[in-house]
Amino acid sequence: MPLYLQAMAVTGIMLFVYLLIHYQLRLFMQKYLTTLGRILLAQIFLVQVVALIINFMNNPNGYQDYQAGLGSLGLPGIFAPLIILVNLIGGLGLLLGYKTKGVALAMTVYVIALIFLLKLPLLQYLAIAGGLLLLYANPNTACSLDNCKKSA
């Protein structure tokens, strides 16, 4: 067999192996990177709840200070437990992948409302809202309760 045909055969085999690996890697990334994104979005809300609870436990006036901080932004104190509850439920919903599409949309509306109510940094929270909208558009992620229900 001539040398140029051997080189073409080897090149063809290498191309085939590259395409096979690339395809498998793409499938892996599609399956698990969306899961990682969902978990990272969840931690934004859950870490805030944990930090607030730690602050409440370490500081005797922590909850009153939190309510006063919201009051200085123009929100009544009744919003303090509501914000904590929405962060906790939304964060857990995202972390566990339970009703992902609905939770992602609700948290998007919540984040956009917080931007205007609490005068939060616009670009940071719009980026979070964008990530939540991507999760709304692609709610099927690996390792989620939504997928467990479908397979059962």
PyMOL CGO cylinders between C-alpha atoms (Angstrom):
from pymol import cmd
from pymol.cgo import CYLINDER

trace = [
    CYLINDER, 0.00, 0.00, 0.00, 1.43, 3.39, -0.93, 0.3, 1, 1, 1, 1, 1, 1,
    CYLINDER, 1.43, 3.39, -0.93, 2.52, 5.72, 1.86, 0.3, 1, 1, 1, 1, 1, 1,
    CYLINDER, 2.52, 5.72, 1.86, -0.03, 8.44, 1.03, 0.3, 1, 1, 1, 1, 1, 1,
    CYLINDER, -0.03, 8.44, 1.03, -2.89, 5.93, 1.37, 0.3, 1, 1, 1, 1, 1, 1,
    CYLINDER, -2.89, 5.93, 1.37, -1.55, 4.78, 4.74, 0.3, 1, 1, 1, 1, 1, 1,
    CYLINDER, -1.55, 4.78, 4.74, -1.35, 8.43, 5.87, 0.3, 1, 1, 1, 1, 1, 1,
    CYLINDER, -1.35, 8.43, 5.87, -4.93, 9.05, 4.70, 0.3, 1, 1, 1, 1, 1, 1,
    CYLINDER, -4.93, 9.05, 4.70, -6.14, 5.93, 6.55, 0.3, 1, 1, 1, 1, 1, 1,
    CYLINDER, -6.14, 5.93, 6.55, -4.40, 6.97, 9.77, 0.3, 1, 1, 1, 1, 1, 1,
    CYLINDER, -4.40, 6.97, 9.77, -5.76, 10.51, 9.40, 0.3, 1, 1, 1, 1, 1, 1,
    CYLINDER, -5.76, 10.51, 9.40, -9.26, 9.13, 8.86, 0.3, 1, 1, 1, 1, 1, 1,
    CYLINDER, -9.26, 9.13, 8.86, -9.03, 6.93, 11.96, 0.3, 1, 1, 1, 1, 1, 1,
    CYLINDER, -9.03, 6.93, 11.96, -7.72, 9.85, 14.03, 0.3, 1, 1, 1, 1, 1, 1,
    CYLINDER, -7.72, 9.85, 14.03, -10.58, 12.05, 12.78, 0.3, 1, 1, 1, 1, 1, 1,
    CYLINDER, -10.58, 12.05, 12.78, -13.10, 9.34, 13.63, 0.3, 1, 1, 1, 1, 1, 1,
    CYLINDER, -13.10, 9.34, 13.63, -11.70, 8.94, 17.17, 0.3, 1, 1, 1, 1, 1, 1,
    CYLINDER, -11.70, 8.94, 17.17, -11.66, 12.73, 17.66, 0.3, 1, 1, 1, 1, 1, 1,
    CYLINDER, -11.66, 12.73, 17.66, -15.28, 13.07, 16.54, 0.3, 1, 1, 1, 1, 1, 1,
    CYLINDER, -15.28, 13.07, 16.54, -16.35, 10.18, 18.77, 0.3, 1, 1, 1, 1, 1, 1,
    CYLINDER, -16.35, 10.18, 18.77, -14.62, 11.67, 21.82, 0.3, 1, 1, 1, 1, 1, 1,
    CYLINDER, -14.62, 11.67, 21.82, -15.96, 15.14, 20.99, 0.3, 1, 1, 1, 1, 1, 1,
    CYLINDER, -15.96, 15.14, 20.99, -19.51, 13.78, 20.67, 0.3, 1, 1, 1, 1, 1, 1,
    CYLINDER, -19.51, 13.78, 20.67, -19.29, 11.89, 23.98, 0.3, 1, 1, 1, 1, 1, 1,
    CYLINDER, -19.29, 11.89, 23.98, -17.80, 14.92, 25.73, 0.3, 1, 1, 1, 1, 1, 1,
    CYLINDER, -17.80, 14.92, 25.73, -20.55, 17.13, 24.35, 0.3, 1, 1, 1, 1, 1, 1,
    CYLINDER, -20.55, 17.13, 24.35, -23.23, 14.74, 25.66, 0.3, 1, 1, 1, 1, 1, 1,
    CYLINDER, -23.23, 14.74, 25.66, -21.54, 14.66, 29.07, 0.3, 1, 1, 1, 1, 1, 1,
    CYLINDER, -21.54, 14.66, 29.07, -21.30, 18.45, 29.17, 0.3, 1, 1, 1, 1, 1, 1,
    CYLINDER, -21.30, 18.45, 29.17, -24.93, 18.92, 28.12, 0.3, 1, 1, 1, 1, 1, 1,
    CYLINDER, -24.93, 18.92, 28.12, -26.06, 16.52, 30.81, 0.3, 1, 1, 1, 1, 1, 1,
    CYLINDER, -26.06, 16.52, 30.81, -23.98, 17.64, 33.78, 0.3, 1, 1, 1, 1, 1, 1,
    CYLINDER, -23.98, 17.64, 33.78, -23.03, 21.28, 33.16, 0.3, 1, 1, 1, 1, 1, 1,
    CYLINDER, -23.03, 21.28, 33.16, -26.68, 22.31, 33.36, 0.3, 1, 1, 1, 1, 1, 1,
    CYLINDER, -26.68, 22.31, 33.36, -26.85, 20.47, 36.67, 0.3, 1, 1, 1, 1, 1, 1,
    CYLINDER, -26.85, 20.47, 36.67, -23.80, 22.34, 37.91, 0.3, 1, 1, 1, 1, 1, 1,
    CYLINDER, -23.80, 22.34, 37.91, -25.38, 25.63, 36.81, 0.3, 1, 1, 1, 1, 1, 1,
    CYLINDER, -25.38, 25.63, 36.81, -28.60, 24.78, 38.64, 0.3, 1, 1, 1, 1, 1, 1,
    CYLINDER, -28.60, 24.78, 38.64, -26.68, 23.96, 41.84, 0.3, 1, 1, 1, 1, 1, 1,
    CYLINDER, -26.68, 23.96, 41.84, -24.57, 27.13, 41.61, 0.3, 1, 1, 1, 1, 1, 1,
    CYLINDER, -24.57, 27.13, 41.61, -27.69, 29.25, 41.16, 0.3, 1, 1, 1, 1, 1, 1,
    CYLINDER, -27.69, 29.25, 41.16, -29.26, 27.54, 44.18, 0.3, 1, 1, 1, 1, 1, 1,
    CYLINDER, -29.26, 27.54, 44.18, -26.27, 28.29, 46.37, 0.3, 1, 1, 1, 1, 1, 1,
    CYLINDER, -26.27, 28.29, 46.37, -26.72, 32.04, 45.81, 0.3, 1, 1, 1, 1, 1, 1,
    CYLINDER, -26.72, 32.04, 45.81, -30.02, 31.89, 47.67, 0.3, 1, 1, 1, 1, 1, 1,
    CYLINDER, -30.02, 31.89, 47.67, -29.18, 29.19, 50.20, 0.3, 1, 1, 1, 1, 1, 1,
    CYLINDER, -29.18, 29.19, 50.20, -25.88, 30.72, 51.32, 0.3, 1, 1, 1, 1, 1, 1,
    CYLINDER, -25.88, 30.72, 51.32, -27.70, 33.98, 51.99, 0.3, 1, 1, 1, 1, 1, 1,
    CYLINDER, -27.70, 33.98, 51.99, -30.21, 32.17, 54.21, 0.3, 1, 1, 1, 1, 1, 1,
    CYLINDER, -30.21, 32.17, 54.21, -27.45, 30.34, 56.10, 0.3, 1, 1, 1, 1, 1, 1,
    CYLINDER, -27.45, 30.34, 56.10, -25.52, 33.59, 56.57, 0.3, 1, 1, 1, 1, 1, 1,
    CYLINDER, -25.52, 33.59, 56.57, -28.64, 35.31, 57.93, 0.3, 1, 1, 1, 1, 1, 1,
    CYLINDER, -28.64, 35.31, 57.93, -29.35, 32.47, 60.36, 0.3, 1, 1, 1, 1, 1, 1,
    CYLINDER, -29.35, 32.47, 60.36, -25.75, 32.47, 61.59, 0.3, 1, 1, 1, 1, 1, 1,
    CYLINDER, -25.75, 32.47, 61.59, -25.99, 36.24, 62.07, 0.3, 1, 1, 1, 1, 1, 1,
    CYLINDER, -25.99, 36.24, 62.07, -29.26, 35.85, 63.98, 0.3, 1, 1, 1, 1, 1, 1,
    CYLINDER, -29.26, 35.85, 63.98, -27.72, 33.22, 66.26, 0.3, 1, 1, 1, 1, 1, 1,
    CYLINDER, -27.72, 33.22, 66.26, -24.49, 35.13, 66.96, 0.3, 1, 1, 1, 1, 1, 1,
    CYLINDER, -24.49, 35.13, 66.96, -26.05, 38.54, 67.44, 0.3, 1, 1, 1, 1, 1, 1,
    CYLINDER, -26.05, 38.54, 67.44, -28.93, 38.92, 69.93, 0.3, 1, 1, 1, 1, 1, 1,
    CYLINDER, -28.93, 38.92, 69.93, -30.34, 41.80, 67.91, 0.3, 1, 1, 1, 1, 1, 1,
    CYLINDER, -30.34, 41.80, 67.91, -29.55, 40.22, 64.52, 0.3, 1, 1, 1, 1, 1, 1,
    CYLINDER, -29.55, 40.22, 64.52, -33.13, 39.83, 63.34, 0.3, 1, 1, 1, 1, 1, 1,
    CYLINDER, -33.13, 39.83, 63.34, -34.10, 43.33, 64.48, 0.3, 1, 1, 1, 1, 1, 1,
    CYLINDER, -34.10, 43.33, 64.48, -31.01, 44.70, 62.72, 0.3, 1, 1, 1, 1, 1, 1,
    CYLINDER, -31.01, 44.70, 62.72, -32.03, 42.85, 59.55, 0.3, 1, 1, 1, 1, 1, 1,
    CYLINDER, -32.03, 42.85, 59.55, -35.53, 44.31, 59.76, 0.3, 1, 1, 1, 1, 1, 1,
    CYLINDER, -35.53, 44.31, 59.76, -34.08, 47.77, 60.39, 0.3, 1, 1, 1, 1, 1, 1,
    CYLINDER, -34.08, 47.77, 60.39, -31.79, 47.37, 57.37, 0.3, 1, 1, 1, 1, 1, 1,
    CYLINDER, -31.79, 47.37, 57.37, -34.78, 46.54, 55.20, 0.3, 1, 1, 1, 1, 1, 1,
    CYLINDER, -34.78, 46.54, 55.20, -36.64, 49.47, 56.75, 0.3, 1, 1, 1, 1, 1, 1,
    CYLINDER, -36.64, 49.47, 56.75, -33.82, 51.82, 55.79, 0.3, 1, 1, 1, 1, 1, 1,
    CYLINDER, -33.82, 51.82, 55.79, -34.39, 50.70, 52.19, 0.3, 1, 1, 1, 1, 1, 1,
    CYLINDER, -34.39, 50.70, 52.19, -38.08, 51.50, 52.46, 0.3, 1, 1, 1, 1, 1, 1,
    CYLINDER, -38.08, 51.50, 52.46, -39.46, 48.02, 53.12, 0.3, 1, 1, 1, 1, 1, 1,
    CYLINDER, -39.46, 48.02, 53.12, -41.62, 47.22, 56.14, 0.3, 1, 1, 1, 1, 1, 1,
    CYLINDER, -41.62, 47.22, 56.14, -40.35, 44.65, 58.64, 0.3, 1, 1, 1, 1, 1, 1,
    CYLINDER, -40.35, 44.65, 58.64, -42.90, 42.07, 57.47, 0.3, 1, 1, 1, 1, 1, 1,
    CYLINDER, -42.90, 42.07, 57.47, -40.74, 41.52, 54.38, 0.3, 1, 1, 1, 1, 1, 1,
    CYLINDER, -40.74, 41.52, 54.38, -37.88, 40.08, 56.47, 0.3, 1, 1, 1, 1, 1, 1,
    CYLINDER, -37.88, 40.08, 56.47, -39.40, 36.63, 57.00, 0.3, 1, 1, 1, 1, 1, 1,
    CYLINDER, -39.40, 36.63, 57.00, -40.86, 36.62, 53.48, 0.3, 1, 1, 1, 1, 1, 1,
    CYLINDER, -40.86, 36.62, 53.48, -37.46, 37.25, 51.91, 0.3, 1, 1, 1, 1, 1, 1,
    CYLINDER, -37.46, 37.25, 51.91, -35.89, 34.50, 54.02, 0.3, 1, 1, 1, 1, 1, 1,
    CYLINDER, -35.89, 34.50, 54.02, -38.71, 32.09, 53.16, 0.3, 1, 1, 1, 1, 1, 1,
    CYLINDER, -38.71, 32.09, 53.16, -38.56, 32.78, 49.41, 0.3, 1, 1, 1, 1, 1, 1,
    CYLINDER, -38.56, 32.78, 49.41, -34.77, 32.39, 49.42, 0.3, 1, 1, 1, 1, 1, 1,
    CYLINDER, -34.77, 32.39, 49.42, -35.02, 29.11, 51.33, 0.3, 1, 1, 1, 1, 1, 1,
    CYLINDER, -35.02, 29.11, 51.33, -37.84, 27.54, 49.30, 0.3, 1, 1, 1, 1, 1, 1,
    CYLINDER, -37.84, 27.54, 49.30, -36.51, 28.79, 45.96, 0.3, 1, 1, 1, 1, 1, 1,
    CYLINDER, -36.51, 28.79, 45.96, -32.96, 27.74, 46.77, 0.3, 1, 1, 1, 1, 1, 1,
    CYLINDER, -32.96, 27.74, 46.77, -34.03, 24.27, 47.87, 0.3, 1, 1, 1, 1, 1, 1,
    CYLINDER, -34.03, 24.27, 47.87, -36.23, 23.90, 44.80, 0.3, 1, 1, 1, 1, 1, 1,
    CYLINDER, -36.23, 23.90, 44.80, -33.31, 24.73, 42.54, 0.3, 1, 1, 1, 1, 1, 1,
    CYLINDER, -33.31, 24.73, 42.54, -30.85, 22.58, 44.49, 0.3, 1, 1, 1, 1, 1, 1,
    CYLINDER, -30.85, 22.58, 44.49, -33.08, 19.52, 44.41, 0.3, 1, 1, 1, 1, 1, 1,
    CYLINDER, -33.08, 19.52, 44.41, -34.37, 20.16, 40.91, 0.3, 1, 1, 1, 1, 1, 1,
    CYLINDER, -34.37, 20.16, 40.91, -38.00, 20.10, 42.03, 0.3, 1, 1, 1, 1, 1, 1,
    CYLINDER, -38.00, 20.10, 42.03, -40.40, 21.80, 39.59, 0.3, 1, 1, 1, 1, 1, 1,
    CYLINDER, -40.40, 21.80, 39.59, -37.33, 23.45, 38.08, 0.3, 1, 1, 1, 1, 1, 1,
    CYLINDER, -37.33, 23.45, 38.08, -39.14, 25.40, 35.38, 0.3, 1, 1, 1, 1, 1, 1,
    CYLINDER, -39.14, 25.40, 35.38, -41.63, 27.01, 37.75, 0.3, 1, 1, 1, 1, 1, 1,
    CYLINDER, -41.63, 27.01, 37.75, -39.08, 27.69, 40.47, 0.3, 1, 1, 1, 1, 1, 1,
    CYLINDER, -39.08, 27.69, 40.47, -36.65, 29.25, 37.97, 0.3, 1, 1, 1, 1, 1, 1,
    CYLINDER, -36.65, 29.25, 37.97, -39.35, 31.58, 36.64, 0.3, 1, 1, 1, 1, 1, 1,
    CYLINDER, -39.35, 31.58, 36.64, -40.55, 32.53, 40.13, 0.3, 1, 1, 1, 1, 1, 1,
    CYLINDER, -40.55, 32.53, 40.13, -36.99, 33.22, 41.28, 0.3, 1, 1, 1, 1, 1, 1,
    CYLINDER, -36.99, 33.22, 41.28, -36.38, 35.33, 38.16, 0.3, 1, 1, 1, 1, 1, 1,
    CYLINDER, -36.38, 35.33, 38.16, -39.36, 37.52, 39.01, 0.3, 1, 1, 1, 1, 1, 1,
    CYLINDER, -39.36, 37.52, 39.01, -38.20, 37.64, 42.63, 0.3, 1, 1, 1, 1, 1, 1,
    CYLINDER, -38.20, 37.64, 42.63, -34.64, 38.69, 41.70, 0.3, 1, 1, 1, 1, 1, 1,
    CYLINDER, -34.64, 38.69, 41.70, -35.89, 41.42, 39.36, 0.3, 1, 1, 1, 1, 1, 1,
    CYLINDER, -35.89, 41.42, 39.36, -38.26, 42.67, 42.07, 0.3, 1, 1, 1, 1, 1, 1,
    CYLINDER, -38.26, 42.67, 42.07, -35.36, 42.74, 44.56, 0.3, 1, 1, 1, 1, 1, 1,
    CYLINDER, -35.36, 42.74, 44.56, -33.30, 44.85, 42.17, 0.3, 1, 1, 1, 1, 1, 1,
    CYLINDER, -33.30, 44.85, 42.17, -35.88, 47.60, 42.34, 0.3, 1, 1, 1, 1, 1, 1,
    CYLINDER, -35.88, 47.60, 42.34, -37.09, 47.17, 45.93, 0.3, 1, 1, 1, 1, 1, 1,
    CYLINDER, -37.09, 47.17, 45.93, -33.68, 46.87, 47.60, 0.3, 1, 1, 1, 1, 1, 1,
    CYLINDER, -33.68, 46.87, 47.60, -31.69, 48.87, 45.07, 0.3, 1, 1, 1, 1, 1, 1,
    CYLINDER, -31.69, 48.87, 45.07, -29.27, 45.97, 44.54, 0.3, 1, 1, 1, 1, 1, 1,
    CYLINDER, -29.27, 45.97, 44.54, -26.41, 46.06, 41.99, 0.3, 1, 1, 1, 1, 1, 1,
    CYLINDER, -26.41, 46.06, 41.99, -28.22, 45.99, 38.65, 0.3, 1, 1, 1, 1, 1, 1,
    CYLINDER, -28.22, 45.99, 38.65, -25.78, 44.07, 36.46, 0.3, 1, 1, 1, 1, 1, 1,
    CYLINDER, -25.78, 44.07, 36.46, -25.01, 41.35, 39.02, 0.3, 1, 1, 1, 1, 1, 1,
    CYLINDER, -25.01, 41.35, 39.02, -28.64, 40.54, 39.64, 0.3, 1, 1, 1, 1, 1, 1,
    CYLINDER, -28.64, 40.54, 39.64, -29.58, 40.79, 35.98, 0.3, 1, 1, 1, 1, 1, 1,
    CYLINDER, -29.58, 40.79, 35.98, -26.89, 38.17, 35.35, 0.3, 1, 1, 1, 1, 1, 1,
    CYLINDER, -26.89, 38.17, 35.35, -28.48, 35.94, 38.00, 0.3, 1, 1, 1, 1, 1, 1,
    CYLINDER, -28.48, 35.94, 38.00, -31.88, 36.52, 36.38, 0.3, 1, 1, 1, 1, 1, 1,
    CYLINDER, -31.88, 36.52, 36.38, -30.36, 35.57, 33.03, 0.3, 1, 1, 1, 1, 1, 1,
    CYLINDER, -30.36, 35.57, 33.03, -29.02, 32.32, 34.46, 0.3, 1, 1, 1, 1, 1, 1,
    CYLINDER, -29.02, 32.32, 34.46, -32.43, 31.56, 35.93, 0.3, 1, 1, 1, 1, 1, 1,
    CYLINDER, -32.43, 31.56, 35.93, -34.08, 32.24, 32.58, 0.3, 1, 1, 1, 1, 1, 1,
    CYLINDER, -34.08, 32.24, 32.58, -31.66, 29.82, 30.92, 0.3, 1, 1, 1, 1, 1, 1,
    CYLINDER, -31.66, 29.82, 30.92, -32.66, 27.24, 33.51, 0.3, 1, 1, 1, 1, 1, 1,
    CYLINDER, -32.66, 27.24, 33.51, -36.32, 28.02, 32.75, 0.3, 1, 1, 1, 1, 1, 1,
    CYLINDER, -36.32, 28.02, 32.75, -35.68, 27.39, 29.06, 0.3, 1, 1, 1, 1, 1, 1,
    CYLINDER, -35.68, 27.39, 29.06, -33.73, 24.15, 29.76, 0.3, 1, 1, 1, 1, 1, 1,
    CYLINDER, -33.73, 24.15, 29.76, -35.25, 22.66, 32.93, 0.3, 1, 1, 1, 1, 1, 1,
    CYLINDER, -35.25, 22.66, 32.93, -34.24, 19.04, 32.25, 0.3, 1, 1, 1, 1, 1, 1,
    CYLINDER, -34.24, 19.04, 32.25, -31.07, 18.53, 34.24, 0.3, 1, 1, 1, 1, 1, 1,
    CYLINDER, -31.07, 18.53, 34.24, -29.43, 15.41, 35.60, 0.3, 1, 1, 1, 1, 1, 1,
    CYLINDER, -29.43, 15.41, 35.60, -29.68, 14.54, 39.29, 0.3, 1, 1, 1, 1, 1, 1,
    CYLINDER, -29.68, 14.54, 39.29, -33.01, 16.28, 39.83, 0.3, 1, 1, 1, 1, 1, 1,
    CYLINDER, -33.01, 16.28, 39.83, -36.28, 15.25, 41.41, 0.3, 1, 1, 1, 1, 1, 1,
    CYLINDER, -36.28, 15.25, 41.41, -38.06, 16.17, 38.18, 0.3, 1, 1, 1, 1, 1, 1,
    CYLINDER, -38.06, 16.17, 38.18, -36.14, 13.44, 36.34, 0.3, 1, 1, 1, 1, 1, 1,
    CYLINDER, -36.14, 13.44, 36.34, -36.79, 10.90, 39.11, 0.3, 1, 1, 1, 1, 1, 1,
    CYLINDER, -36.79, 10.90, 39.11, -40.53, 11.38, 38.70, 0.3, 1, 1, 1, 1, 1, 1,
    CYLINDER, -40.53, 11.38, 38.70, -40.33, 10.92, 34.92, 0.3, 1, 1, 1, 1, 1, 1,
    CYLINDER, -40.33, 10.92, 34.92, -38.40, 7.69, 35.14, 0.3, 1, 1, 1, 1, 1, 1,
    CYLINDER, -38.40, 7.69, 35.14, -40.67, 6.21, 37.82, 0.3, 1, 1, 1, 1, 1, 1,
]
cmd.load_cgo(trace, "trace")
